[in-house]
């Protein structure tokens, strides 16, 4: 069973600020570089953190709780229960978390395609959290 934490307005607002900050800084990194491949892992990692924070906001607003477990899979499962678009948002979070492992913990850099997909998924989640 997923461990959850009740939400309040301060937690929700704080997580939304963090989601936006992570996404803004991810996009700034790309704007400041001449070679996106050189910063791809940092970009993807920031996108993943943006998506995680946004997922917390979405769950807080939709369910009144967010995931507090040790496993990101619990967060994906909880997000999936949000209506109306939980399944689609859970897929976005899952794709971010999958590539986060490669970006942050592997010796292999992320690919250009993974970088683009991470950006789309993070924007999707942050946009949903803001709406």
FENPEPE-V572232 format. One record per backbone hydrogen bond with DSSP energy under -0.5 kcal/mol. NH is the residue of the N-H (numbers start at 1). CO is the residue of the C=O. E is the energy in kcal/mol with one decimal. If there is no record, write none. Layout:
# FENPEPE-V572232
NH CO E
NH CO E
This chain:
# FENPEPE-V572232
5 66 -2.5
7 64 -2.2
12 8 -2.4
13 9 -2.5
14 10 -2.5
15 11 -2.6
16 12 -2.1
17 13 -2.3
18 14 -2.2
19 15 -2.6
20 16 -2.4
21 17 -2.6
22 18 -2.9
23 19 -2.1
24 20 -3.0
25 21 -2.5
26 22 -2.2
27 23 -2.3
28 24 -2.0
29 25 -2.2
30 26 -1.4
31 27 -2.0
32 28 -1.9
33 29 -0.6
33 30 -0.8
38 35 -1.5
39 35 -0.6
39 36 -0.9
40 37 -0.6
43 39 -2.7
44 40 -2.7
45 41 -2.1
46 42 -2.3
47 43 -2.4
48 44 -2.5
49 45 -2.1
50 46 -2.3
51 47 -2.5
52 48 -2.4
53 49 -2.3
54 50 -2.5
55 51 -2.5
56 52 -1.9
57 53 -1.8
58 54 -2.6
59 55 -2.5
60 56 -2.7
61 57 -2.7
62 58 -2.3
63 59 -3.3
64 59 -1.1
64 60 -1.2
65 59 -0.8
66 5 -2.1
68 3 -3.0
69 3 -0.7
74 71 -1.0
75 71 -0.9
76 72 -2.1
77 73 -2.4
78 74 -2.4
79 75 -2.6
80 76 -2.0
81 77 -0.6
81 78 -1.4
82 79 -1.7
86 82 -1.7
89 85 -2.4
90 86 -2.7
91 87 -1.7
92 88 -1.7
93 89 -2.4
94 90 -2.6
95 91 -2.3
96 92 -1.9
97 93 -2.6
98 94 -2.1
99 95 -1.8
100 96 -2.0
101 97 -1.2
102 98 -0.8
103 99 -2.6
104 100 -2.8
105 101 -2.3
106 102 -1.1
115 111 -2.3
116 112 -2.3
117 113 -2.6
118 114 -2.4
119 115 -2.0
120 116 -2.2
121 117 -2.6
122 118 -2.6
123 119 -2.3
124 120 -2.3
125 121 -2.3
126 122 -2.8
127 123 -2.8
128 124 -2.0
129 125 -2.3
130 126 -2.1
131 127 -1.4
